[in-house]
Amino acid sequence: MDDIETQNLELQLLLQAIYLKYGYDFRNYAKASIKRRILHRLTSDKLPNISAMQHRLLYDEAFFGRLLLDLSINVTEMFRDPNFYLAIRQHVIPQLRELPYLKIWHAGCSTGEEVYSMAIVLKEEGLYDRTQIYATDMNEVVLRQAREGIFAINHLKQYTANYQKAGGQESFSNYYSAHYDHVVMDKSLKKRVLFSDHNLATDGVFGEMNLIMCRNVLIYFDRDLQNRVFNLFKESLCDNGFLCLGSKESIRLSVHSNTFEDVVKEEKIYRKKISQNIL
Ligand SMILES: C[S@@+](CC[C@H](N)C(=O)[O-])C[C@H]1O[C@@H](n2cnc3c(N)ncnc32)[C@H](O)[C@@H]1O
């Protein structure tokens, strides 16, 4: 066995150790990206090898906390990909408007920028007060930030530009109050939101949803885990429910492809077909 094979074996054992000790299952994450992150932490903490890291994380929960943040990449922004939100306004909202009550799930919501963006769209389209939003992530640290709705002020210029490109109808400043180096999102934007812990690799179905957003999460998963998650979404959506993925993700290579039809192909907005198995 050469050095690379030994390192890959150590990596496999490390992921198993994390799962058995802490219950977080990274075993079906895309290997290259997870290995890059582990090796980065190895160098910055000056550990000699992955086995030494395994020993450290088994006995030091704070170290695992830091590693967990490394492994869950939390990059996000308000109105990320503005054209996506424009497509939601133009092609999804008119169909949601027909429903008396709405349930929306943001899976892998990170620090919540996506959730606040969608809440703004729903408000401007007059749907917010009849919507229940579930915003979930596996990472408690980012969920806490999402719940607080406090963001660094230095992103504001870009967020305002994104909001306008996404078809924003107001002044973006109506939705936050600015402080010295941060902004606090308007409380009303989280009135209909329930933030909670949910792990797509290990947890179950999440109710009868009309729309599920899971953007820029599946890129970190291997094909088997993607299929598990697509199945979870299939089971969680009601007939005609919408599934929204990130720009680099697609349902088309998965075993669940046939269950979904395109709504806006280029924005990765799909719709669950009406069940075929009702006799
Ligand atoms: C790159 S961020 C995407 C945030 C947001 N959806 C967006 O598109 O801007 C990926 C998020 O997925 C979360 N995540 C990774 N693996 C997960 C899992 N197994 N279950 C739930 N969330 C997960 C991470 O904690 C992180 O917050």
The ligand as an ORCA input file, in Angstrom:
! r2SCAN-3c Opt
* xyz 0 1
  C     -22.668     26.440      0.576
  S     -23.866     26.488      1.851
  C     -25.342     26.851      0.913
  C     -26.211     27.861      1.596
  C     -27.446     28.325      0.805
  N     -28.349     27.219      0.551
  C     -27.058     28.989     -0.504
  O     -27.213     28.396     -1.555
  O     -26.554     30.105     -0.462
  C     -24.044     24.749      2.233
  C     -24.772     24.479      3.544
  O     -25.151     23.102      3.561
  C     -25.036     22.641      4.883
  N     -24.912     21.178      4.871
  C     -23.861     20.420      4.469
  N     -24.134     19.124      4.655
  C     -25.390     19.046      5.181
  C     -26.221     17.989      5.606
  N     -25.812     16.730      5.538
  N     -27.442     18.279      6.092
  C     -27.872     19.565      6.181
  N     -27.127     20.620      5.821
  C     -25.892     20.361      5.315
  C     -23.801     23.330      5.422
  O     -23.786     23.351      6.841
  C     -23.922     24.716      4.777
  O     -24.553     25.613      5.648
*
